[in-house]
Amino acid sequence: MKGKRLTAAVLAASAMLSCAHRRVAQDLPDSEGVSVDVSSLWKKEATSDPITAYKLRLASDPDNAALHNNLGNQYVIRNQMKDALREFREAARLDRDSPVPWNNIGTTYKKMGKLGQAMDAFKHSVDIDERYALGYYNIGTIFDERGDYDNAIESYLKAVSLKPGLIEPRQNPQILENRNLMVVKLRHWLEESGNIALPLDRLPE
């Protein structure tokens, strides 16, 4: 009889632990400081949800700036801008020498319609790295939205001089809808080649 009571107690305890694990798993995406062992319960979902995957990786590597930055990118895709800003700022804090998180902070503010804060962030990115082409390009987009086309073109030119691929549609699809980039492409080509050849034709010899 005593043995039966002990077995029943063990089964009850096992059931309680199973319920507790399910509750932890359900709460995991919004939890902080989750242990790696419990996180393994989310392995299946992590393969289909990038945000969950980054959260799991950050649970065991919380000071990884790249993981915070890339999680921020996923939040932008989901239009969760406040969450994105939190992750980009953490990435910037952890890696003070990288312009990338500041560029992403600027892009997020721009999507939110906060052009002044976006411009400050983009300028900070090029203050960190004066050869960061994407920062100059994005500064140009702010000038563009403000109607300051001369400064926009100068910023685009600076960006293109550092990274010529920014005027190629395969690398930067925005060129297809940005009329000022066509001006930049022509001016950049002139600076590189020195002149525009006359459209002469040849007769067969």
C-alpha positions in Angstrom: 0.0 0.0 0.0 2.8 2.3 0.9 4.5 1.6 -2.4 1.4 2.5 -4.3 1.1 5.8 -2.5 4.8 6.5 -3.4 4.3 5.7 -7.0 1.2 7.9 -7.2 3.2 10.8 -5.6 6.0 10.4 -8.2 3.5 10.4 -11.0 1.8 13.5 -9.7 5.1 15.3 -9.3 6.1 14.3 -12.8 2.8 15.7 -14.2 3.4 19.0 -12.3 6.9 19.3 -13.8 5.6 18.7 -17.3 2.9 21.4 -16.8 5.6 23.8 -15.5 7.8 23.2 -18.5 4.9 23.9 -20.8 4.2 27.2 -19.1 7.9 28.2 -19.3 7.9 27.3 -23.0 4.7 29.4 -23.6 6.3 32.4 -21.9 9.7 32.1 -23.5 9.5 34.6 -26.3 8.8 37.5 -23.9 11.1 36.2 -21.1 14.6 37.5 -20.2 17.5 35.5 -18.9 16.0 32.2 -20.1 18.3 29.2 -19.6 19.7 27.4 -22.6 18.2 24.1 -21.4 14.7 25.5 -21.4 15.3 27.3 -24.7 15.9 24.0 -26.3 12.2 23.4 -26.1 11.8 26.1 -28.7 14.2 24.6 -31.3 11.4 23.6 -33.7 9.8 27.1 -33.6 13.1 28.8 -33.9 13.6 27.2 -37.3 10.5 28.9 -38.6 10.6 32.2 -36.7 13.8 34.3 -37.1 12.9 36.4 -34.1 12.6 33.4 -31.8 15.9 32.0 -33.2 17.8 35.3 -32.4 16.3 35.3 -28.9 17.5 31.8 -28.3 21.0 32.6 -29.5 21.0 35.8 -27.4 20.0 33.8 -24.3 23.4 32.2 -24.3 25.4 35.1 -25.9 23.7 38.3 -24.6 26.7 40.6 -25.4 26.8 39.8 -29.1 26.3 43.1 -31.0 25.6 41.4 -34.3 22.8 39.2 -32.9 21.1 42.3 -31.4 21.5 44.2 -34.7 20.1 41.4 -36.8 17.3 40.8 -34.4 16.5 44.6 -34.9 16.4 44.0 -38.6 13.8 41.3 -38.1 11.7 43.6 -36.0 11.8 46.3 -38.7 10.5 43.7 -41.2 7.6 43.0 -38.8 7.1 46.8 -38.4 7.8 46.6 -34.7 9.8 49.8 -34.6 10.2 50.3 -30.9 11.6 46.8 -30.5 13.9 47.4 -33.4 15.3 50.6 -31.9 15.9 48.8 -28.6 18.0 46.1 -30.3 19.9 48.6 -32.5 20.8 50.7 -29.5 22.0 47.7 -27.6 24.1 46.7 -30.6 25.5 50.3 -30.8 26.3 50.2 -27.0 28.1 46.8 -27.4 30.1 47.8 -30.5 30.9 51.4 -30.4 33.3 51.2 -33.4 30.6 50.0 -35.8 28.5 52.5 -37.9 26.0 49.8 -38.8 23.7 50.0 -35.8 23.5 53.8 -36.1 22.6 53.5 -39.7 19.9 51.1 -38.8 18.6 53.4 -36.0 18.4 56.1 -38.7 16.6 53.9 -41.1 14.1 53.0 -38.4 13.5 56.6 -37.5 13.0 57.4 -41.2 10.4 54.7 -41.5 8.6 56.3 -38.5 8.7 59.7 -40.2 11.1 61.2 -37.7 13.5 62.7 -40.2 15.5 64.9 -37.7 16.3 61.9 -35.5 17.1 59.8 -38.6 19.5 62.5 -39.9 21.3 62.6 -36.5 21.7 58.9 -36.5 23.0 58.7 -40.1 25.5 61.5 -39.4 26.7 59.6 -36.3 27.3 56.6 -38.5 29.7 58.5 -40.7 31.3 60.2 -37.7 32.2 56.7 -36.5 33.5 55.6 -40.0 34.1 58.4 -42.5 34.2 55.7 -45.3 30.8 54.2 -44.5 29.1 54.7 -47.9 25.6 53.6 -46.8 25.6 56.4 -44.1 26.2 59.1 -46.8 23.6 57.5 -49.1 21.0 57.6 -46.4 21.9 61.2 -45.5 21.2 61.9 -49.2 17.7 60.4 -48.9 16.9 62.7 -46.0 18.0 65.8 -48.0 15.9 64.3 -50.9 12.8 64.1 -48.8 13.3 67.7 -47.6 13.6 68.9 -51.2 17.3 69.9 -50.8 18.4 68.3 -54.0 21.8 69.9 -54.3 22.9 68.4 -50.9 21.2 65.2 -51.7 23.2 64.8 -54.9 26.5 65.7 -53.1 25.7 63.1 -50.4 24.9 60.4 -53.1 28.1 61.3 -54.9 30.1 60.8 -51.7 28.5 57.5 -51.2 29.0 56.3 -54.7 32.7 57.4 -54.7 33.1 55.0 -51.7 30.9 52.2 -53.0 30.2 52.4 -56.8 27.7 49.5 -56.6 25.2 51.8 -55.0 24.3 53.1 -58.5 23.7 49.6 -59.8 20.1 48.4 -59.7 21.1 44.9 -58.7 22.8 46.2 -55.6 20.5 49.1 -54.9 17.0 48.8 -56.4 16.1 52.3 -55.2 18.0 53.8 -58.2 15.0 52.8 -60.3 12.7 55.2 -58.5 15.2 57.9 -57.4 15.6 60.5 -60.2 18.6 62.1 -58.5 20.6 58.9 -58.6 20.5 59.1 -62.4 22.2 62.5 -62.1 24.7 61.0 -59.7 25.4 58.1 -62.0 26.2 60.5 -64.9 28.3 62.8 -62.8 30.2 59.9 -61.3 30.8 58.5 -64.8 32.1 61.9 -66.0 34.5 62.2 -63.1 35.8 58.7 -63.8 36.1 59.0 -67.6 36.6 62.7 -68.1 34.2 63.3 -71.0 31.1 62.1 -72.9 32.0 60.6 -76.3 30.1 62.1 -79.2 27.6 59.7 -80.7 29.5 59.1 -84.0 28.5 56.3 -86.4 30.6 54.2 -88.7 30.0 53.2 -92.3 31.0 49.7 -93.3 34.4 49.6 -95.0 
